[in-house]
Structure formats: structure tokens, C-alpha cells
């Protein structure tokens, strides 16, 4: 009955609240209009003009000036061009959209400069795309508070990278399990304020090191909240979700569910259409109805999302394994695809493929069910639709992939082989109007080699349910 479902949900909420971590200092740092910002840095005359990195086929990034005309990333370039030219129709002047060819070698070099700064604060920082980084500042802030200067705290963080759990607990004053006391709450607030200052410091250092590029950032007790917070004060700002239950609830109450990483357009429409749920507050209120409509895994993840709860793991050890790898991705696969004006231009297709790899890497980083750790995939599939509407798929199964570079490295050879095959066998270049990349055979990003296989072996098969139904009938 629904009453029984409500009781189970209430019990689950109480369990999650008891295990909520408020002592971690998690930051997500995100470059503002990264590709466009790099190009404008090198060509200052473009600063006040609408600029799109990409081409007529697809736009990878648009600057904030272009966005005033409605130009967005992933938009076909010819659509963005028309929006600028037809500006007077919606109260904007007519303008010409400036297209800049992407230079990924340059962007990667800039990203490495920023990562060198990030690594001084978190030796195990995670980065799934060129323009974003996940930093666990907990260890650094404790040392900065104790030692006073960045120079000393940085050395201590580097030295602590190989500490075992017992040494780590001692080095951080056993912060992993803080006592439930007013003194502990005051200490958390004090360290959180220091973390905010440190994040300002990081942003300023990145800006200086990269020649004036700005980053926005979010700070929270877990990465699920920090990711949402990073978008609150763009461009060139930062936002904090304080480590207090009431503050978290207040932040989430009016937040559209679409802002939670892992809730896509389809799920957003289902929640709104079936339950009238549009905000995280409404999602929490409708938790029992959600539990009745969705699978147990999906319903539990949505409940955790509505509470802003995530099981932020301890910083990864030098071998790359995390302390806790109990949660599994709640999706069997993730994909992203884009339709564009038919083109055989290899540079444009390569740009589109890189953009798709970047977006899929971001989706894997926020995969539902992984408690903020993210997912990686063993099978990567490339989907192609030609200008004659012929659909082709090519896949690659191998070592797990999750970052932009890993996904691009797996899909680029697939595209190149298909281009060469078409030229050889059909005597014309491969002309495409759609491209997509799909990741399947998912596992947690911090899973051991056998973890994914063990989890898959533990899944129930259709045959299991058929056998059970037959036994029930007997």
C-alpha cells in the first residue's frame, strides 16, 4: 500500500540523514566559456563581438556576447548565424557571428596550466573534461589551518598522498567521524569559511596563470551539491552551500530538478507530467509516489538527490581506488548525439566528435547511483547517420574510459576507419548529418578491476523471474 511505501521512504530518509557527511570540503571549478575565452584572450579584438568556436555544422562554445542573441553550444552554426543576422526581429541589432576554428592542442595546454594549480590543493583532483575540475579540499584546508601558509600546507598535502587511513585520520585530527557537538559544528563552519577563501585564492591564481581566463566555482559538503553550486554565480563567481542541514534544504527547495546532474530532459518531463514535480522540494514531498512509480534504484537515487545527499568518498589513494565503492550506476548506458547540417568536412566532424566526447565525459562524471564518484564505460559506441539517412554504428570494447581524452581516443579511430571505408568502397567522402557517442557496460569510476564484473554477475536475469513465476504457479 502507499502507506507502507511512505513508511519505507521515511525510514530511508532517516537513515540517509544519520549518515550525511557535513565535514567534507568539495569544490567544483569550471572555466567560463572556455574555448571562446581562450580565443578571445589571443584575439582581444573579438571581445565585444558574438563569437562561436566551431563551424556551420555545430558550435562547441559561444561567448556571452553571442548568447545575448540566443546562440548556444551544441547549436548548429547556421542557426546561430541566422539568429545574429535576424536580431532586429527580437529586439537585438543585426550582427555577424564570428566563427573560430577550434584549436584543441591550445586548449589542452591551457587546461594543463590550470591543473598544475589545482594539484597543489588536491593531489588526487579529478577532471573529466578540459574545462572542469573536482577538488576535495578537506585535507588541504585542515593543514592550511594548522600550518598557516600555502607553501607549508602544499608540501604536507604532497607528502600525505601515500598515507594509509590511520595516518590520514591522525593528520586531519580524525575528521572523518567528527563528534556531534556544538564545538564540532563550529569547527566545520570555521574550516568552511577558510575553504571559501582558499577557493577565491585558487580562482585568482588560475586567472593569473592562464593570462586572464576566469573560472566559476561551487563549494559544498559533497560533489553533487558543489556541481550545482558552480553554476549559480557564472561568470567569474563562486557560490557555497553551507554544511548545515537547514541550509542545504533551503538551497534545494526551489531548485529545478533539471539542475541536478543526472536528471535529463526525459526524466524531467516524466516527473512533471506524471507527478507535477518540477523542483527538488516537490521531489522530496512526492518521494512516496516516486518510489511507487520508479524502479527501486532510480527512486532511491532521486530521493538522495532531493535531499542533496551524496556519499563523498575519501580522497583516492595513489593506486586510484577509493575507500568506498558500494554504489553502482543506476543506468545501463549513457549517450549524447547531435544533428547538424550535412557535411563531409573532416575538421568539422572531428570538432563535433570532440564535443560529444566532452559532453559524455560530463554525464559520466555525474552518473546517477555513483554517489558523486562518477562512472566509466568499457564499451563505447559511435553512431553515424549519413546524408542519405543510412544509420551505422561502430563500437569498441576495452579498458574503461571516462574522460574526454579517453572517449575521444576510443571513437576517433572508429570514425576514421568509416571515413576510409566509405572513400574506398563507395568512391565518395563520408557525409554525415548526425553523430552520437554511447557508453555502456558502466561501472563506478573508482571500481577495482573485478568490481564491475562481480556486480554484473550479481544481476538477476529474465530467466530468474520466469523460474520464480513458474514456481509460484505450482
Secondary structure, DSSP 8 states (H G I E B T S, - for coil): -HHHHHHHHHHHHHHHHHT---S--EEEEEESSHHHHHHHHH-GGGTTS-EEEE-SS-EEEE-HHHHTTT--TTS-HHHHHHHHHTGGGGTS-----EEE---HHHHHHHHHHHHHHHHTT-TT-EEEETTEEEEE-HHHHHHHHHH-SHHHHHHHHHHHTT--HHHHHHHTTSGGG--SSHHHHHHHHHHHHHHHHHHHHHHHHHHHHTTS--EEEEEESSHHHHHHHTTTT-SS-EEE--SSHHHHHHHHHT-BGGGSTT--HHHHHHHHHHH---BHHHHHHTHHHHHHHS-HHHHHHHHHHHHT---------TTS--S------S-SEEEEEEEEEEE--HHHHHHHHHHHHHHHHHHHHT-TTSTTS-EEEEEEEEEEEETT--EEEEEEEEEEE-SHHHHHHHHHHHHHHHHHHHHHHHSS---EEEEEEEEEEEEETT--TTHHHHHHHTS--HHHHHHHHHHHH-
